[in-house]
Amino acid sequence: MAEHTYKFDVKMSCTGCSGAIDRVLKKTDGVSSYDISLENQEVIVKGTIEYDEVLEKIKKTGKEVRSGTTVE
């Protein structure tokens, strides 16, 4: 399966917000790497996982996902 890169604009106000996303992504199968930027309000995820699955995982943390795109 091909690896994809996704970029999400996520509303995060503190390290607790980014920490919640970190905890869920590190337990997610199909995610090979990710970068969470509290300063830029963005989450970049790389892996063989589908876009909708990553979006649902981030939304389950209770954070607002303002937008998301596939970067490739």
N, C-alpha and C positions, 0 to 999 in steps of 0.2 A: 504494500500500500504506500502511496506517495506521501511525503511529508508536506504539511501545509504550514503557513504562518498567518496568524490572525492578530489584528490590532483592535483593541476595544477602548473606547472612551468611557471610563468608569468614574462616577462621583465618589471620591474618597476624601474624608476630612482629617483623618488621623492615622497613626501607625496601627491602630486596632483594625481599621478598615482594610488596609493593605495586608495585615497579618491574617485576617479571615480569608482573603483570597489566596494568600500563600498556602495556608493550611489545606484548602480544598484542592488546589491545583497539584500539590505534591502527592496527593493520594489518588489522582486521576490517571487511570490507564490510558495510554496513547499520547500522553504529554511528555515530550522529550526535554523541553526546556521552556522557561518563561521568565519574563522580566516585568516587575511591577514598579511603576514610577508614581509615587505619591505626588511629587512635585508637578509632573506633567499630566496627572490624572489619567494614565494609560496603562494598559496591561497588554503585553505582547506574548503570545503563546505559539510555540512550535511543536508539531507532532503529527501523528497519523490520525488523530481524533477528528471528528467532523465538527464544523463550525457551530451547528446548533447545540451539540453536546457541551462544548466549552461555554457557550452563552448561558445555557441552563445552569451549569455549575457555578458560574459567577453570580447569576441572579439568585441562586439559593442562599448566598451569603447575605442577602438583603440589600445589596448595593445596587444603585441605579446605573444601568448600562445605557449611556446616552447614544452611543453608536458603535458599530463594529464593521470591520472590513477584512477581506482576505488580501494579504500582501504577497503577491507573487507575479 
